Amino acid sequence: MYIAPQFSIFMVNKPGVLAQVLGEFAKAKINVIAITMTDSVEHGVMRVVCATPQKAKDVLSKLNMPYSQTDVLCVTLDNKAGALAVVAEKLAKNHINISYAYCTAGAKGGRTTGVLKIADVKKAMKILQQSHKKNSKSQPVVRPSRSSRK
């Protein structure tokens, strides 16, 4: 579990715009950890968590793409039914609201990453870590933040 910057990128809803952004990320060798898209008739919003946030900011600035940045909680989960529900229930019991969430596809070893937008990510992280210590089989797996692993 770690806190990561998420970019919400605002795009015109027309062919090629998403491909352009993702293509520039690829050229810059930016690994996308998690991504989701929402749309309306006129625009789309891509929410993305990248392994190298500063490089992503540089690409977005170069493309002149409007974006906002916010911290999200990334939780490592088993890729199985109910894994995210366990996390949501623990947070709900502690009166912590999840504004939105999305998950990555399954990764090596049957794991997935749940991305949670929560007003107080540090409080949520503390609650989930305490819960994990009480029950070694509980989710999520706690790991060091990306910045401390460098």
C-alpha positions in Angstrom: 0.0 0.0 0.0 1.3 3.4 -0.9 0.3 6.9 -1.7 0.8 8.0 -5.3 0.1 11.1 -7.4 -2.8 10.6 -9.9 -3.2 12.8 -12.9 -6.7 13.6 -14.2 -6.2 14.7 -17.8 -8.9 16.6 -19.5 -9.2 15.7 -23.2 -11.4 16.6 -26.2 -13.5 13.6 -27.0 -12.4 12.9 -30.5 -10.4 10.1 -32.3 -6.6 10.1 -31.7 -6.4 12.2 -28.5 -6.0 9.3 -26.2 -3.6 7.6 -28.6 -1.5 10.8 -28.7 -1.2 11.0 -24.9 -0.5 7.3 -24.5 2.0 7.3 -27.4 3.9 10.2 -25.8 4.0 8.3 -22.5 5.4 5.3 -24.4 8.1 7.4 -26.1 9.1 8.7 -22.7 9.2 5.2 -21.3 6.5 6.0 -18.7 5.0 2.9 -17.2 1.3 3.2 -16.5 0.4 1.5 -13.2 -3.3 2.1 -13.4 -5.7 3.9 -15.8 -9.4 4.7 -16.2 -11.4 6.8 -18.6 -14.7 8.5 -18.3 -16.4 10.5 -21.0 -19.2 12.9 -22.0 -20.2 14.1 -25.4 -17.7 16.8 -25.4 -14.7 15.7 -23.3 -13.1 12.8 -21.6 -11.1 12.5 -18.4 -8.3 10.0 -18.1 -7.2 9.2 -14.6 -3.7 7.7 -14.5 -1.1 6.6 -12.0 2.4 6.4 -13.5 5.6 4.9 -12.2 7.5 8.2 -12.9 5.1 11.1 -12.1 7.6 13.8 -13.0 8.1 12.4 -16.5 4.3 12.3 -16.9 4.0 15.9 -15.9 6.7 16.9 -18.4 4.9 15.0 -21.2 1.5 16.6 -20.3 3.1 20.1 -20.2 4.8 19.4 -23.6 1.4 18.4 -25.0 -0.3 21.4 -23.4 -2.9 19.0 -21.9 -4.9 20.4 -19.0 -4.7 18.2 -15.9 -5.0 18.2 -12.2 -3.0 16.2 -9.7 -4.2 14.5 -6.5 -2.9 11.9 -4.1 -4.6 8.5 -4.2 -4.1 5.4 -2.1 -2.8 2.4 -4.1 -3.6 -0.9 -2.4 -2.2 -4.2 -3.4 -4.9 -6.9 -3.5 -5.4 -10.5 -4.4 -7.0 -10.7 -7.8 -10.1 -12.5 -6.5 -13.8 -11.8 -5.7 -14.3 -9.6 -2.6 -10.7 -8.3 -2.2 -11.7 -4.7 -2.8 -14.9 -5.2 -0.8 -12.8 -6.1 2.3 -10.9 -2.8 2.0 -14.1 -0.8 1.4 -15.8 -2.3 4.5 -12.8 -1.6 6.7 -12.8 2.1 5.6 -16.6 2.3 5.9 -16.5 1.0 9.5 -14.1 3.9 10.3 -16.3 6.5 8.5 -13.9 7.0 5.6 -15.6 7.7 2.3 -14.2 6.5 -1.0 -15.0 9.1 -3.6 -14.1 6.7 -6.5 -12.0 3.6 -7.1 -10.6 1.6 -10.0 -8.4 -1.5 -10.3 -5.7 -2.7 -12.6 -6.0 -6.0 -14.5 -4.4 -9.0 -12.8 -0.7 -8.9 -12.5 2.0 -11.6 -12.1 1.4 -13.7 -9.0 -2.4 -13.1 -9.0 -2.1 -9.6 -7.6 -3.9 -6.3 -8.6 -3.7 -2.7 -7.6 -6.8 -0.9 -6.3 -6.6 2.9 -6.7 -8.8 4.7 -4.1 -9.6 8.5 -4.0 -10.0 9.3 -0.4 -10.0 12.8 1.2 -7.6 11.7 4.0 -5.3 9.1 2.4 -2.9 9.0 5.4 -5.7 8.2 7.8 -7.0 5.5 5.5 -3.5 4.0 5.2 -3.1 4.0 9.0 -6.4 2.1 9.4 -5.6 -0.5 6.8 -2.1 -1.0 8.2 -3.5 -1.5 11.7 -6.1 -4.0 10.4 -3.4 -5.8 8.5 -1.3 -6.2 11.7 -4.3 -7.7 13.6 -5.0 -10.3 10.9 -2.0 -11.6 8.8 -4.4 -12.9 6.2 -6.3 -9.6 5.8 -5.8 -7.3 2.8 -4.1 -5.2 1.7 -0.4 -6.0 1.6 1.6 -3.1 3.0 4.8 -2.2 1.1 7.1 0.8 1.2 6.2 3.9 -0.8 7.7 4.2 -4.3 9.9 7.1 -3.2 11.4 5.1 -0.3 12.2 2.1 -2.6 14.6 4.1 -4.8 
